[in-house]
């Protein structure tokens, strides 16, 4: 697993079929969250805007301590704070990445790691979204979207290098 030691206390399973993310603590279901995966379905190819399947790990946590609705560009807070009024001044197709980011890295060479299937190079995240009314159905550009209060909670307790299985 690329030299990192995975945290074994937690394990995350993302189930596309019912748009749920299940968090296991000490091998017992501990929490579940409503999410949104890729509107183009599941797949690993760069540029597909699909959610990649298989085993991943959380490679980085971004946004600790920042206010809810902080807007990120290229994984950095850009000084904007999302609000519905502010969104009206922006392009309609803008893909909002807000509040927190957990950047995923694939663990399976040839499936979701290296080359045109590399999850990290595809910039696949678990992140907050202003489109909370769309959770429960596919709608992202490949990332896993969560409600903002949920991503804050999840971010605060989940360790880096936690295994995330997407199926």
Secondary structure per residue as TSV (DSSP state, phi and psi in degrees):
chain	resnum	aa	ss	phi	psi
A	1	X	-	360.0	58.0
A	2	X	T	48.1	28.8
A	3	X	T	88.3	-8.4
A	4	X	-	-92.4	150.2
A	5	X	-	-95.8	118.5
A	6	X	-	-72.4	142.4
A	7	X	E	-72.6	129.3
A	8	X	E	-102.1	-1.9
A	9	X	E	-70.5	-42.4
A	10	X	E	-113.5	152.1
A	11	X	E	-145.4	139.5
A	12	X	E	-118.1	133.9
A	13	X	E	-125.1	121.9
A	14	X	E	-103.6	122.2
A	15	X	E	-112.4	108.2
A	16	X	T	-65.3	-33.1
A	17	X	T	-55.9	-40.8
A	18	X	T	-116.8	11.2
A	19	X	T	52.1	51.6
A	20	X	E	-125.6	148.4
A	21	X	E	-118.6	122.4
A	22	X	E	-107.6	132.6
A	23	X	E	-110.7	123.4
A	24	X	E	-104.4	133.7
A	25	X	E	-121.0	124.4
A	26	X	T	51.4	43.9
A	27	X	T	65.8	17.4
A	28	X	E	-122.1	138.8
A	29	X	E	-58.1	124.7
A	30	X	E	-113.7	-44.7
A	31	X	E	-146.9	154.4
A	32	X	E	-134.7	146.0
A	33	X	E	-132.5	145.8
A	34	X	E	-80.4	134.8
A	35	X	E	-134.5	-178.2
A	36	X	E	-139.5	126.7
A	37	X	-	-102.6	-169.1
A	38	X	B	-61.8	131.9
A	39	X	T	-64.9	-21.5
A	40	X	T	-92.2	10.7
A	41	X	-	88.4	-149.6
A	42	X	B	-113.6	137.7
A	43	X	-	175.2	164.0
A	44	X	-	-112.0	-11.0
A	45	X	-	-69.6	137.2
A	46	X	T	-56.7	134.0
A	47	X	T	86.3	-4.3
A	48	X	S	-78.0	-20.5
A	49	X	-	57.2	30.6
A	50	X	-	-101.4	157.1
A	51	X	B	-84.4	126.8
A	52	X	-	-75.3	141.7
A	53	X	-	-94.2	170.0
A	54	X	E	100.3	-164.9
A	55	X	E	-88.8	133.9
A	56	X	E	-135.1	173.0
A	57	X	E	-135.8	157.9
A	58	X	E	-79.2	113.2
A	59	X	E	-91.7	-25.1
A	60	X	E	-156.7	147.5
A	61	X	E	-117.4	126.3
A	62	X	E	-128.1	129.9
A	63	X	-	112.7	8.3
A	64	X	T	-53.4	126.6
A	65	X	T	82.1	-7.0
A	66	X	-	-76.9	154.4
A	67	X	-	-63.9	149.5
A	68	X	T	-57.4	145.0
A	69	X	T	77.6	9.4
A	70	X	E	-60.1	134.9
A	71	X	E	-95.7	135.6
A	72	X	E	-113.0	143.0
A	73	X	E	-133.3	130.7
A	74	X	T	52.2	40.5
A	75	X	T	66.8	17.3
A	76	X	E	-125.0	141.1
A	77	X	E	-63.6	132.2
A	78	X	E	-103.5	10.1
A	79	X	E	91.9	-9.2
A	80	X	E	-89.6	152.9
A	81	X	E	-126.3	124.4
A	82	X	-	-67.3	137.9
A	83	X	-	-150.6	155.0
A	84	X	H	-57.2	-38.2
A	85	X	H	-66.1	-41.9
A	86	X	H	-63.8	-39.4
A	87	X	H	-59.6	-31.2
A	88	X	T	-64.3	-21.2
A	89	X	T	-89.6	-1.9
A	90	X	S	-108.5	160.5
A	91	X	-	-57.9	138.5
A	92	X	T	-60.6	-30.9
A	93	X	T	-85.1	4.9
A	94	X	-	-60.1	131.7
A	95	X	-	-96.1	99.3
A	96	X	-	-74.0	125.8
A	97	X	-	-118.1	108.8
A	98	X	E	-131.7	163.8
A	99	X	E	75.2	-63.6
A	100	X	E	-151.4	156.1
A	101	X	E	-131.0	132.5
A	102	X	E	-117.5	111.1
A	103	X	E	-86.4	126.9
A	104	X	E	-95.6	150.3
A	105	X	E	-131.9	129.6
A	106	X	E	-68.0	152.4
A	107	X	-	-116.0	-0.8
A	108	X	S	-116.1	99.9
A	109	X	B	-54.3	132.8
A	110	X	T	85.5	-18.4
A	111	X	T	-104.6	-50.7
A	112	X	T	-141.6	16.4
A	113	X	B	-139.4	134.8
A	114	X	S	76.9	155.8
A	115	X	G	60.1	-146.4
A	116	X	G	-79.6	7.5
A	117	X	G	-120.5	12.4
A	118	X	-	-74.6	113.8
A	119	X	T	-59.1	-43.5
A	120	X	T	-64.4	-44.4
A	121	X	T	-66.7	-27.8
A	122	X	T	-75.9	-8.4
A	123	X	T	60.1	54.1
A	124	X	-	-91.1	123.8
A	125	X	E	-125.1	161.6
A	126	X	E	-101.5	122.8
A	127	X	E	-150.2	166.0
A	128	X	E	-75.6	157.9
A	129	X	-	-141.9	145.8
A	130	X	S	-79.5	-14.2
A	131	X	-	-88.4	52.2
A	132	X	G	-63.8	-25.1
A	133	X	G	-69.0	-14.5
A	134	X	G	-98.3	-1.2
A	135	X	T	-63.3	146.0
A	136	X	T	100.9	-6.3
A	137	X	S	-144.3	150.8
A	138	X	-	-58.8	139.3
A	139	X	-	-165.8	-4.5
A	140	X	B	-89.6	-179.7
A	141	X	S	-97.0	28.2
A	142	X	S	120.2	-22.5
A	143	X	S	-77.3	175.4
A	144	X	E	-108.0	114.9
A	145	X	E	-94.2	144.2
A	146	X	E	-134.1	158.9
A	147	X	-	-62.2	147.8
A	148	X	H	-63.0	-42.9
A	149	X	H	-64.5	-33.2
A	150	X	H	-70.9	-41.9
A	151	X	H	-66.7	-34.7
A	152	X	H	-64.0	-47.1
A	153	X	H	-61.0	-50.7
A	154	X	H	-59.0	-47.5
A	155	X	H	-56.7	-42.0
A	156	X	H	-68.2	-30.0
A	157	X	H	-106.6	-19.1
A	158	X	-	-84.3	128.5
A	159	X	-	-79.7	153.5
A	160	X	T	-60.1	150.6
A	161	X	T	72.9	9.3
A	162	X	E	-63.9	138.9
A	163	X	E	-74.8	133.2
A	164	X	E	-124.7	117.0
A	165	X	E	-101.2	127.8
A	166	X	E	-113.5	121.3
A	167	X	-	-140.5	360.0
